[in-house]
Each structure stands twice: as structure tokens, then as C-alpha cells.
Amino acid sequence: MRSATLAVPGASLYYEVRGRGPVLLLLPGGGGDAAVYDGFADALAEHYTVVTLDPRGYSRSRLDDPVPVDQRVETQSDDALRLIDHLAPSGEDVYVFGGSSGAIVALDMLARRPERLRRVVAHEPPYAALLPAPERGFFHEVHRVYVAEGLAAASAYFMEGIGGTVKPLPDPAALPPRSAEMMVRLTANFPVFMEHELRQFTSHVPDEAALTTAGDRLVLAAGRDTRGHLPYRPVAELARRLGREVVEFPGGHGGTMECPDEFGKLLIKVLAVN
């Protein structure tokens, strides 16, 4: 594995590359970084040039102005498109997997540059705007709890609201060094995510017309364990609107970390479908 940085407008993106073959960009969920996909990145690297990154303002991707600002889907999408243009020649097949907030970014990439992407797998994008009114305000309520009571209370409220479909993060002391270092970074990222990304991303509205046109390049995915819970419902509604099926992956909203071997094997199969 090698790491490098790429200058983009207003920031410097940290990214990691491993493997050979077509480029496969893995986009983390909110507050995540390049290491969250370590559990299956090496297996994917037997088939693809696997690229992972720290989104701007998180972990090792520094903003030119260090004062945190609200994250925008379009900005992170532009960053990711610049990265694949930097790493893969024009005309070369590029694949993208995104989980949670990263799935929203992946879908925006596909809507804006469908000719650049061979296949996009979007796992549980949390489009609250697609939900009925009672559920639409859930993520704003999480933020309200965060402001009033702090991160621990907001996290507990969030976990309860999504039906316990995300496992608690492990104790860094019990992890190998690279994973422990990642946990320290993620802990530092969470307040930024709560204040500057959670509401901004979940209120984003997908470009359904563009996604319908690019439907042959799109796989909408969800965790088997989230069926019937909040994380599943936005992608199920998007699939209904686009006339697509939902492909179920092992585990829940955090299936990439809960059962990485099974998740990675299915992802390889899904990406290989012509």
C-alpha cells in the first residue's frame, strides 16, 4: 500500500492505494477515513486498484483554512472525481463503492459524470428527504440532542433511532496499532460530523432523473440486518422511485466492518456483473 495527497480547491486530500487492475474507489461514511475499509481492502486489491481516502476536513485531509465549515455533497463529490481523474486515465473503467454518507457522494458522482463510472454501489445512503414527515426530522433531532446534551447522548439517541443496527466502536486498546490509530482519528472526527455533515448530507435530494438515465451502472444496496429499520428505508424508497431492486449485503449499516469477509466477497460479485 502507498499513500499520497492530492491538492483540490480549498483542501489537501489524503488517500491510499493498493492492488492492481481497474480503479475501485471506496468512500467512507460520515466521519470515516481511508482505514475503515481495511477489513476487505486487501481482498478487493486482488482484482482492483483499491483507493481509499479521508474526506476533506477529516483525519489527514487538511482544509486550507483550518476553521471547520459545513460539508457539502457536491464538494466531496468533486473531490472524489478529481481523485479518480488523477489516478485513472480518461476512458478507463472506474468503480465506486460508498457507504452511508459516502453512498450519497457516490450517487452524486454518478449523476454528474456517468460516463466516468463503470459501476456504482451505494449502500444505505441516508436520504432523510425521501422519508415520510415523521422520520424526516430524525437527524435534525440527533443534532439537537448533540448541542443540548453532548456527543454521548446524541450517539445513544442515534443508535436507538436506527434500531441498534450499528455495533459500538471497539476499544482502541484492544486493537492492532493501525486500527487503534484509526479509532483515535474517528473519535476526533465525530464532533465535526455531528455539527457540519449530519444534517447537511441527510437533507440532500438525489437527482432522480440523472440516476434513472444511468441506472444500468447503479446498484442500490442495504444490510440484511437493517431490513425494517430506518437505515434501510431511504434506499428502498429510492429503489422504488428508480424502478430498481435493493441488493442485500451481510450485516447492518456498518456491515463493511462487522463482517468484512462476507461483505467483500459479495461486493466483488456485484461489481463483476456486466
Backbone bond lengths (Angstrom), bond angles and torsions (degrees), N, CA, C in turn:
res aa  C-N    CA-C-N  psi(-1)  N-CA   C-N-CA  omega(-1)  CA-C   N-CA-C  phi
1 M - - - 1.451 - - 1.513 110.15 -
2 R 1.333 115.86 139.98 1.465 120.40 174.45 1.517 108.41 -124.27
3 S 1.318 115.68 154.16 1.452 120.67 177.73 1.521 109.32 -124.68
4 A 1.333 115.79 155.14 1.467 121.34 -179.31 1.522 107.64 -159.80
5 T 1.311 115.74 177.53 1.462 121.27 175.07 1.523 108.86 -128.17
6 L 1.311 115.23 154.45 1.460 122.34 177.76 1.522 107.94 -130.66
7 A 1.330 115.96 127.08 1.458 120.12 176.35 1.522 109.57 -76.45
8 V 1.317 116.34 127.69 1.464 123.58 175.57 1.525 106.75 -128.76
9 P 1.316 118.60 163.90 1.464 119.25 -178.16 1.529 112.41 -55.97
10 G 1.307 116.59 115.11 1.449 122.06 176.06 1.507 116.34 86.35
11 A 1.333 118.00 2.50 1.463 118.96 -175.94 1.522 111.10 -162.43
12 S 1.320 114.73 169.86 1.458 123.21 171.72 1.517 107.51 -123.95
13 L 1.339 116.82 118.30 1.468 121.76 -176.25 1.521 111.14 -90.04
14 Y 1.317 116.20 126.97 1.468 121.82 171.73 1.521 108.04 -89.72
15 Y 1.349 116.66 134.49 1.464 119.63 178.07 1.515 110.05 -145.21
16 E 1.329 115.52 160.73 1.456 123.39 179.13 1.520 109.60 -127.31
17 V 1.317 115.98 145.50 1.469 122.30 -177.31 1.522 109.16 -132.13
18 R 1.329 116.07 137.10 1.463 120.87 174.52 1.526 108.52 -149.23
19 G 1.327 116.76 152.57 1.449 121.58 174.82 1.513 114.48 90.44
20 R 1.333 115.15 -173.33 1.469 123.48 -179.85 1.514 108.96 -139.81
21 G 1.347 114.88 157.12 1.455 120.21 178.91 1.512 111.21 113.40
22 P 1.345 117.11 -165.35 1.461 120.05 178.99 1.531 111.18 -59.35
23 V 1.311 116.74 149.63 1.458 121.00 -179.83 1.528 110.16 -71.93
24 L 1.322 115.57 131.46 1.457 123.78 172.54 1.521 107.53 -123.58
25 L 1.316 116.17 110.84 1.455 121.91 179.50 1.521 109.42 -93.50
26 L 1.334 116.59 126.74 1.453 123.00 178.26 1.526 108.64 -106.85
27 L 1.332 116.42 118.28 1.462 121.84 -176.94 1.523 109.81 -103.42
28 P 1.348 117.94 124.40 1.463 120.41 -176.88 1.516 112.44 -78.40
29 G 1.325 115.19 163.11 1.456 120.75 172.68 1.517 111.20 -73.49
30 G 1.323 116.23 178.33 1.454 121.20 -174.17 1.516 113.17 -58.10
31 G 1.318 116.90 128.87 1.451 122.44 -178.83 1.505 114.24 81.97
32 G 1.340 118.10 -4.60 1.454 122.13 179.98 1.513 112.06 -83.49
33 D 1.334 115.42 172.60 1.462 118.89 177.36 1.519 110.84 -144.83
34 A 1.315 116.47 -168.24 1.465 121.94 -170.73 1.519 113.30 -60.04
35 A 1.329 118.18 -24.89 1.459 120.76 -173.51 1.524 113.92 -86.89
36 V 1.326 119.13 -8.36 1.472 119.05 -173.82 1.533 111.89 -67.71
37 Y 1.317 117.20 -18.74 1.464 119.91 -179.99 1.522 112.45 -101.31
38 D 1.328 117.75 16.48 1.468 120.94 179.99 1.521 112.25 -57.42
39 G 1.331 117.09 -29.15 1.461 120.42 -175.12 1.504 114.37 -61.58
40 F 1.353 117.74 -28.30 1.462 118.24 178.17 1.528 113.75 -131.92
41 A 1.310 117.90 3.97 1.463 119.99 -177.13 1.527 112.39 -61.92
42 D 1.324 117.63 -39.08 1.462 119.57 -179.46 1.534 111.23 -66.61
43 A 1.327 117.18 -37.70 1.468 119.92 177.20 1.524 110.74 -65.64
44 L 1.327 117.28 -41.28 1.462 120.61 176.89 1.524 110.91 -65.22
45 A 1.337 116.59 -31.80 1.461 120.87 -177.08 1.526 112.69 -68.66
46 E 1.329 118.12 -10.87 1.463 120.46 173.20 1.531 111.25 -73.38
47 H 1.342 117.12 -14.83 1.461 122.56 -177.45 1.528 113.15 -121.49
48 Y 1.340 116.94 -23.77 1.464 121.47 -172.13 1.528 110.68 -137.33
49 T 1.328 114.53 160.05 1.464 120.22 164.01 1.523 105.86 -83.02
50 V 1.309 116.19 102.83 1.460 122.30 -173.06 1.526 109.61 -87.54
51 V 1.322 115.12 125.22 1.463 121.96 -179.29 1.525 108.28 -118.76
52 T 1.319 116.21 127.05 1.460 121.55 174.38 1.525 107.73 -124.14
53 L 1.323 116.93 155.70 1.462 119.28 -176.49 1.512 111.09 -146.15
54 D 1.325 114.54 159.77 1.454 122.66 166.26 1.526 106.85 -93.48
55 P 1.345 119.54 117.23 1.462 119.16 176.55 1.529 111.31 -59.23
56 R 1.311 115.34 153.87 1.470 120.18 -177.15 1.534 111.53 -52.92
57 G 1.322 114.42 138.24 1.453 120.45 178.68 1.506 115.10 84.23
58 Y 1.341 117.98 -3.59 1.453 122.84 179.35 1.527 110.41 -117.16
59 S 1.336 114.81 145.29 1.461 122.35 173.38 1.526 111.38 50.55
60 R 1.340 117.74 -113.65 1.462 120.46 -172.93 1.523 113.75 -99.63
61 S 1.330 118.10 4.52 1.479 121.76 176.89 1.524 108.50 -94.50
62 R 1.318 115.40 103.93 1.452 121.79 -170.62 1.525 112.16 -89.76
63 L 1.326 114.87 141.04 1.454 120.82 170.88 1.523 109.39 -81.88
64 D 1.326 116.97 143.99 1.466 119.91 176.28 1.523 110.59 -60.75
65 D 1.330 116.48 -39.79 1.456 122.15 172.25 1.524 106.82 -101.58
66 P 1.330 118.46 114.86 1.470 120.11 -171.86 1.522 115.05 -68.72
67 V 1.329 118.62 -8.66 1.465 120.13 178.96 1.532 108.78 -72.54
68 P 1.340 119.38 122.48 1.474 120.71 -178.82 1.530 111.94 -60.31
69 V 1.302 115.69 142.04 1.462 121.95 176.19 1.520 107.92 -128.19
70 D 1.330 116.53 163.44 1.452 120.05 177.95 1.515 110.52 -61.27
71 Q 1.332 114.91 133.24 1.453 120.28 176.43 1.526 109.65 -74.66
72 R 1.336 116.00 145.49 1.453 120.99 177.32 1.526 108.87 -124.17
73 V 1.320 115.82 136.65 1.461 120.46 178.95 1.521 110.57 -55.76
74 E 1.329 116.32 -45.48 1.467 120.25 -175.73 1.527 111.61 -63.49
75 T 1.331 117.01 -33.64 1.463 120.10 -179.93 1.521 110.72 -71.17
76 Q 1.342 117.23 -45.86 1.459 118.92 177.57 1.525 111.10 -65.00
77 S 1.320 117.34 -35.19 1.465 121.28 176.31 1.524 110.85 -62.97
78 D 1.327 116.13 -44.81 1.457 120.09 177.92 1.525 110.96 -62.26
79 D 1.345 117.05 -40.81 1.466 120.36 177.07 1.529 110.86 -58.33
80 A 1.331 116.22 -46.64 1.467 120.25 -177.66 1.523 111.52 -65.82
81 L 1.327 117.11 -38.76 1.464 120.40 178.07 1.523 110.72 -66.03
82 R 1.323 117.21 -39.30 1.466 120.27 175.91 1.526 110.78 -62.60
83 L 1.318 116.28 -37.93 1.460 119.80 -179.39 1.522 111.19 -66.45
84 I 1.328 118.19 -45.32 1.464 118.20 -179.70 1.536 110.77 -70.02
85 D 1.328 117.65 -32.80 1.464 118.77 174.72 1.518 111.03 -64.45
86 H 1.323 116.23 -32.70 1.469 121.35 178.12 1.528 111.77 -70.63
87 L 1.329 116.93 -34.93 1.462 121.04 -172.01 1.522 114.01 -97.83
88 A 1.327 117.67 -24.82 1.466 120.83 -175.01 1.517 110.13 -126.04
89 P 1.325 118.12 127.90 1.469 120.32 178.43 1.522 111.76 -58.96
90 S 1.300 116.35 150.18 1.460 121.20 177.24 1.521 109.79 -58.28
91 G 1.323 116.56 135.35 1.461 121.24 -178.19 1.512 113.58 95.55
92 E 1.334 117.29 -16.17 1.461 120.69 179.21 1.529 109.22 -80.41
93 D 1.344 116.86 141.68 1.456 120.78 177.95 1.523 110.87 -61.59
94 V 1.324 116.32 133.33 1.463 122.54 174.97 1.522 107.68 -129.47
95 Y 1.318 116.00 136.81 1.455 123.18 179.84 1.526 108.45 -116.17
96 V 1.336 116.23 149.25 1.457 121.11 -179.71 1.524 109.30 -136.10
97 F 1.327 115.53 133.21 1.457 122.32 167.95 1.513 107.95 -119.38
98 G 1.333 116.73 132.77 1.455 120.99 175.44 1.509 110.36 -132.33
99 G 1.325 115.79 138.65 1.454 120.86 175.99 1.513 111.39 -113.98
100 S 1.326 117.34 136.49 1.460 123.34 177.18 1.535 110.31 57.02
101 S 1.329 118.75 -121.84 1.470 120.16 178.61 1.522 110.99 -58.59
102 G 1.336 116.87 -34.06 1.461 120.17 176.99 1.510 112.57 -63.98
103 A 1.345 117.09 -27.97 1.459 120.10 176.04 1.520 110.93 -69.56
104 I 1.330 117.42 -35.20 1.462 120.50 175.50 1.525 109.99 -63.15
105 V 1.328 116.59 -42.52 1.465 120.48 177.50 1.529 110.30 -63.16
106 A 1.335 117.05 -44.55 1.463 120.87 -179.42 1.523 111.56 -60.06
107 L 1.333 117.04 -41.24 1.460 120.26 179.37 1.524 111.54 -68.39
108 D 1.319 117.25 -35.09 1.458 119.51 176.03 1.526 110.63 -66.97
109 M 1.320 117.61 -39.06 1.469 121.11 175.51 1.521 110.14 -58.25
110 L 1.336 116.33 -46.06 1.460 120.33 -178.07 1.520 111.10 -65.10
111 A 1.328 116.73 -40.29 1.463 119.98 179.94 1.522 111.51 -64.42
112 R 1.324 117.07 -35.25 1.460 121.35 -175.21 1.519 113.18 -87.85
113 R 1.339 117.92 -36.20 1.468 120.43 -174.79 1.531 110.19 -135.28
114 P 1.321 119.13 60.93 1.469 119.70 -176.18 1.519 113.27 -61.54
115 E 1.329 116.97 -31.01 1.458 120.09 -178.96 1.526 112.58 -67.31
116 R 1.340 116.20 -16.48 1.469 120.47 -176.57 1.517 112.20 -89.39
117 L 1.343 117.47 -15.57 1.452 121.43 -171.37 1.521 111.23 -118.37
118 R 1.321 115.55 130.08 1.474 120.67 179.17 1.519 111.16 -79.71
119 R 1.327 116.58 -42.15 1.460 120.67 179.06 1.527 109.08 -156.23
120 V 1.329 114.90 141.08 1.462 122.16 178.08 1.525 108.45 -124.93
121 V 1.322 116.74 127.77 1.454 122.78 175.01 1.530 107.37 -111.13
122 A 1.328 116.30 116.25 1.460 122.42 -176.84 1.522 108.98 -111.12
123 H 1.325 116.82 109.69 1.463 122.74 -175.05 1.533 109.94 -99.85
124 E 1.325 115.63 108.43 1.456 124.08 174.18 1.535 114.22 53.12
125 P 1.335 117.97 57.76 1.466 119.67 173.26 1.531 109.39 -65.89
126 P 1.326 119.60 126.15 1.467 121.12 -173.89 1.525 113.60 -85.35
127 Y 1.321 116.14 64.83 1.463 121.67 179.38 1.532 109.44 -76.76
128 A 1.326 117.37 87.82 1.465 120.24 179.32 1.521 111.61 -62.67
129 A 1.343 116.85 -27.56 1.468 120.37 -178.65 1.527 111.89 -62.70
130 L 1.331 118.58 -18.62 1.462 121.76 179.71 1.528 112.98 -89.24
131 L 1.334 116.33 -4.78 1.457 120.81 -175.15 1.527 111.29 -91.04
132 P 1.334 117.69 159.77 1.475 120.33 173.33 1.526 110.54 -60.70
133 A 1.321 115.54 158.38 1.469 121.99 -174.12 1.528 114.35 -51.20
134 P 1.326 120.49 -44.59 1.474 118.52 -177.64 1.529 113.50 -59.77
135 E 1.339 117.31 -33.31 1.461 120.50 -178.53 1.520 112.71 -90.68
136 R 1.306 116.91 -17.50 1.457 120.93 -172.82 1.530 112.19 -62.49
137 G 1.330 116.54 -30.28 1.454 120.10 -176.94 1.515 114.75 -92.01
138 F 1.339 117.84 7.52 1.465 120.33 -175.37 1.526 112.31 -58.20
139 F 1.318 117.29 -47.65 1.459 119.50 -174.63 1.533 111.63 -70.64
140 H 1.315 117.67 -30.15 1.465 120.13 172.90 1.530 110.39 -66.70
141 E 1.326 116.47 -35.18 1.463 119.60 177.07 1.528 110.72 -68.31
142 V 1.330 117.23 -37.26 1.468 120.12 174.70 1.525 109.82 -57.65
143 H 1.323 116.04 -44.60 1.466 119.47 179.18 1.522 110.95 -64.41
144 R 1.329 117.59 -39.57 1.463 119.96 178.83 1.524 110.48 -60.48
145 V 1.320 117.13 -43.26 1.461 121.02 178.35 1.531 109.89 -63.80
146 Y 1.320 116.62 -39.90 1.470 120.42 178.49 1.528 111.11 -59.38
147 V 1.316 116.74 -47.15 1.469 120.40 -179.40 1.529 110.99 -65.70
148 A 1.329 116.63 -40.78 1.466 120.28 -174.78 1.527 113.41 -80.17
149 E 1.349 116.64 -36.17 1.463 119.03 -169.39 1.531 114.24 -125.98
150 G 1.319 118.05 -9.20 1.452 119.68 177.23 1.510 114.03 103.26
151 L 1.334 113.89 175.06 1.462 120.99 -172.89 1.524 112.92 -65.78
152 A 1.328 117.63 -41.99 1.463 119.79 -177.12 1.524 110.89 -62.53
153 A 1.327 116.93 -43.57 1.465 120.21 -179.98 1.519 110.87 -66.70
154 A 1.334 117.40 -40.90 1.466 120.78 179.24 1.524 110.70 -64.69
155 S 1.318 116.58 -40.17 1.465 120.16 179.51 1.522 110.81 -64.70
156 A 1.329 116.50 -40.86 1.467 120.20 178.54 1.526 110.75 -64.99
157 Y 1.328 116.54 -42.15 1.466 120.68 178.55 1.526 110.27 -63.28
158 F 1.323 116.79 -41.22 1.457 122.10 179.10 1.530 110.72 -62.97
159 M 1.346 116.03 -47.70 1.462 120.09 -178.00 1.526 111.24 -61.36
160 E 1.335 116.42 -41.07 1.459 119.91 178.53 1.521 110.80 -65.58
161 G 1.334 116.72 -41.65 1.456 121.24 -176.79 1.508 114.38 -66.29
162 I 1.329 117.79 -28.15 1.461 120.14 179.67 1.523 111.70 -97.28
163 G 1.325 115.73 12.91 1.457 119.73 172.68 1.509 115.14 76.97
164 G 1.330 117.54 24.29 1.457 120.06 179.08 1.507 113.76 65.62
165 T 1.322 116.91 29.50 1.470 120.69 -175.39 1.522 112.91 -91.85
166 V 1.332 117.72 10.08 1.464 122.63 171.46 1.521 107.57 -125.85
167 K 1.315 116.48 128.80 1.458 119.99 179.05 1.526 110.26 -77.36
168 P 1.342 117.46 146.31 1.463 120.27 176.93 1.529 110.68 -59.36
169 L 1.330 116.34 149.88 1.461 120.56 178.23 1.526 110.38 -68.65
170 P 1.325 117.77 144.17 1.471 120.20 -178.27 1.521 112.04 -72.52
171 D 1.320 115.41 163.66 1.461 122.21 176.07 1.526 108.83 -72.17
172 P 1.339 118.71 123.42 1.467 120.02 -179.35 1.528 113.44 -55.82
173 A 1.329 117.07 -29.97 1.461 120.16 -177.86 1.527 112.35 -64.59
174 A 1.327 117.15 -21.10 1.462 121.04 -178.22 1.520 113.00 -95.69
175 L 1.323 117.11 6.01 1.457 121.46 -173.56 1.523 111.74 -109.96
176 P 1.351 117.64 157.46 1.463 120.17 171.87 1.527 110.12 -64.76
177 P 1.344 117.30 162.72 1.468 120.15 -170.62 1.523 115.16 -54.64
178 R 1.333 119.27 -46.32 1.466 119.68 -177.16 1.530 110.40 -63.50
179 S 1.324 117.34 -42.04 1.463 120.18 179.49 1.527 111.02 -68.23
180 A 1.327 117.13 -38.62 1.462 120.45 178.33 1.525 110.91 -63.71
181 E 1.318 116.79 -40.59 1.465 120.43 177.41 1.528 110.77 -63.62
182 M 1.340 116.68 -38.78 1.461 119.93 176.99 1.525 110.45 -61.89
183 M 1.327 117.96 -43.34 1.451 120.98 -178.20 1.526 111.37 -62.13
184 V 1.309 116.79 -37.62 1.468 120.14 176.74 1.523 110.09 -63.54
185 R 1.339 117.15 -42.07 1.471 120.27 178.71 1.524 111.16 -65.37
186 L 1.341 117.29 -43.85 1.460 119.99 -178.73 1.524 111.32 -62.94
187 T 1.318 116.20 -38.69 1.463 119.62 177.91 1.526 110.72 -60.93
188 A 1.330 116.20 -40.02 1.464 119.99 177.35 1.521 111.65 -70.36
189 N 1.330 117.92 -27.50 1.470 121.96 -178.53 1.532 112.93 -76.26
190 F 1.331 117.82 -28.49 1.462 120.35 -169.68 1.528 113.83 -59.34
191 P 1.339 120.38 -42.78 1.467 118.01 177.77 1.528 112.70 -61.63
192 V 1.334 116.80 -37.42 1.468 120.20 176.90 1.527 109.79 -63.62
193 F 1.328 116.27 -43.16 1.460 120.56 178.39 1.530 111.30 -61.07
194 M 1.329 116.56 -45.93 1.464 120.22 -177.93 1.528 111.53 -61.51
195 E 1.314 116.82 -40.93 1.459 120.16 -174.30 1.525 112.78 -86.40
196 H 1.333 117.57 -35.06 1.461 119.80 -166.91 1.531 115.16 -118.00
197 E 1.335 118.63 -1.32 1.467 118.41 -179.13 1.523 114.03 -133.13
198 L 1.307 118.21 -38.82 1.464 121.10 -171.66 1.525 112.23 -53.09
199 R 1.315 118.57 -56.22 1.468 121.27 -178.43 1.524 111.39 -71.96
200 Q 1.327 115.97 -36.52 1.461 120.66 -174.84 1.534 111.25 -67.00
201 F 1.325 117.57 -40.16 1.460 120.67 -178.98 1.527 111.95 -80.03
202 T 1.328 117.52 -42.00 1.468 119.29 -175.38 1.526 112.00 -69.58
203 S 1.328 117.69 -19.00 1.467 120.45 176.70 1.528 112.63 -90.37
204 H 1.322 116.87 -0.97 1.467 121.01 179.23 1.530 109.98 -66.39
205 V 1.325 116.13 144.22 1.467 121.97 179.86 1.527 108.76 -111.45
206 P 1.336 118.17 122.57 1.468 119.47 -178.66 1.520 111.92 -69.89
207 D 1.323 115.29 153.62 1.463 122.00 176.47 1.525 107.57 -84.73
208 E 1.325 116.09 89.51 1.462 120.36 -173.54 1.519 112.32 -64.93
209 A 1.323 117.95 -35.56 1.468 120.29 -179.89 1.523 110.26 -63.85
210 A 1.336 116.60 -45.62 1.465 119.85 -179.48 1.522 111.00 -66.96
211 L 1.326 117.27 -38.60 1.465 120.29 -179.97 1.524 111.60 -69.83
212 T 1.320 117.06 -32.45 1.463 120.00 175.10 1.522 110.47 -63.97
213 T 1.326 115.79 -43.92 1.467 120.67 179.13 1.526 111.34 -62.10
214 A 1.341 116.62 -36.78 1.467 121.27 -177.72 1.522 112.09 -96.80
215 G 1.325 117.08 20.02 1.452 121.09 -172.90 1.513 115.09 -59.79
216 D 1.321 117.93 -28.16 1.457 119.85 -179.71 1.524 112.45 -69.49
217 R 1.338 117.36 -11.58 1.461 121.84 179.77 1.525 111.94 -104.85
218 L 1.334 117.20 4.24 1.459 121.51 -168.33 1.521 112.06 -115.29
219 V 1.337 115.07 135.38 1.464 122.53 170.76 1.521 107.11 -123.85
220 L 1.331 116.34 120.49 1.456 122.00 175.47 1.526 108.00 -96.22
221 A 1.336 116.04 130.41 1.462 120.43 -170.65 1.518 111.30 -132.53
222 A 1.335 114.77 156.59 1.460 121.77 176.67 1.520 108.54 -152.15
223 G 1.329 115.31 162.44 1.456 120.57 178.34 1.521 111.67 -83.11
224 R 1.318 116.38 140.33 1.474 119.96 177.90 1.525 111.21 -58.48
225 D 1.341 116.11 -36.49 1.459 119.68 -175.55 1.521 113.26 -77.01
226 T 1.316 117.90 -10.42 1.469 119.32 179.39 1.527 112.15 -97.35
227 R 1.329 117.40 -2.28 1.469 119.14 179.48 1.524 109.78 -55.29
228 G 1.327 115.86 128.11 1.453 120.72 -177.92 1.512 114.64 89.79
229 H 1.338 117.01 -3.44 1.460 121.58 -179.14 1.529 110.50 -113.99
230 L 1.323 114.75 169.68 1.460 121.30 -174.98 1.532 114.22 -54.96
231 P 1.353 120.85 -44.37 1.468 118.65 -176.79 1.528 114.10 -61.38
232 Y 1.337 117.52 -24.25 1.463 121.80 -177.28 1.528 111.87 -81.17
233 R 1.325 116.57 -32.19 1.453 120.22 -166.77 1.538 115.00 -65.99
234 P 1.335 120.28 -40.41 1.465 117.63 179.51 1.525 113.57 -62.16
235 V 1.337 117.75 -41.86 1.462 118.83 -178.79 1.523 110.68 -71.43
236 A 1.341 117.11 -31.92 1.462 119.38 175.83 1.524 110.74 -65.71
237 E 1.320 117.09 -39.27 1.462 120.59 178.27 1.524 110.55 -69.04
238 L 1.323 117.19 -40.64 1.462 119.36 177.33 1.526 110.17 -63.05
239 A 1.317 117.15 -41.81 1.469 120.46 177.83 1.520 110.79 -60.42
240 R 1.325 117.04 -41.80 1.466 120.37 178.58 1.521 110.66 -60.66
241 R 1.325 116.51 -44.50 1.458 120.33 -177.78 1.526 112.31 -67.55
242 L 1.333 116.40 -33.00 1.463 120.17 -177.92 1.523 112.64 -91.19
243 G 1.331 116.89 -5.21 1.457 119.77 -177.37 1.512 112.98 70.67
244 R 1.349 115.98 36.26 1.460 121.77 -178.20 1.525 110.07 -115.36
245 E 1.323 115.70 165.54 1.456 121.67 172.70 1.534 109.23 -97.62
246 V 1.314 116.49 156.40 1.458 121.78 173.27 1.525 108.91 -97.37
247 V 1.322 117.00 124.84 1.464 121.98 175.67 1.520 107.56 -89.22
248 E 1.326 117.05 124.56 1.456 120.84 -177.92 1.526 110.54 -92.03
249 F 1.340 114.56 131.39 1.461 123.11 178.80 1.526 109.74 -106.61
250 P 1.322 117.44 161.13 1.473 119.59 178.39 1.528 111.51 -63.07
251 G 1.329 115.85 150.11 1.450 121.06 174.13 1.509 113.42 83.00
252 G 1.333 114.10 -163.69 1.447 120.59 -177.96 1.509 111.99 -109.61
253 H 1.335 115.39 -144.64 1.466 119.79 -178.30 1.522 111.06 -61.70
254 G 1.315 117.05 -32.25 1.464 121.58 177.42 1.507 112.97 -103.70
255 G 1.326 117.29 37.09 1.457 121.04 -176.28 1.510 114.92 -59.21
256 T 1.338 117.16 -27.17 1.467 119.70 179.78 1.516 112.12 -63.26
257 M 1.347 116.89 -28.77 1.456 120.89 179.08 1.530 112.09 -100.00
258 E 1.328 117.44 -25.54 1.461 121.09 -177.70 1.527 112.19 -76.15
259 C 1.320 116.91 -41.54 1.471 121.48 -177.87 1.532 108.57 -141.42
260 P 1.333 116.93 65.93 1.466 120.47 -171.91 1.524 114.85 -61.99
261 D 1.326 118.57 -34.86 1.466 120.11 -177.99 1.526 110.75 -64.01
262 E 1.333 116.44 -51.24 1.467 120.42 179.39 1.527 111.21 -64.00
263 F 1.320 115.28 -42.73 1.459 119.95 -178.18 1.530 109.90 -61.99
264 G 1.329 116.45 -45.63 1.460 120.39 -178.77 1.515 112.92 -63.48
265 K 1.340 117.07 -39.77 1.465 120.54 179.37 1.523 111.43 -62.42
266 L 1.345 116.04 -43.16 1.464 118.46 178.99 1.517 111.14 -68.90
267 L 1.331 117.30 -37.77 1.456 119.64 178.46 1.521 111.39 -60.94
268 I 1.311 117.63 -41.83 1.468 120.80 177.58 1.527 110.43 -59.79
269 K 1.338 118.08 -42.32 1.467 121.56 178.67 1.521 111.01 -64.13
270 V 1.326 116.38 -44.07 1.471 120.21 -177.10 1.526 110.69 -66.20
271 L 1.309 116.65 -40.63 1.474 119.77 -179.30 1.524 111.46 -67.55
272 A 1.325 117.04 -27.43 1.464 120.64 -175.65 1.525 113.38 -81.91
273 V 1.337 117.96 -10.46 1.465 120.92 -178.63 1.516 109.48 -67.95
274 N 1.336 117.15 129.68 1.473 120.59 179.31 1.519 111.43 -81.82
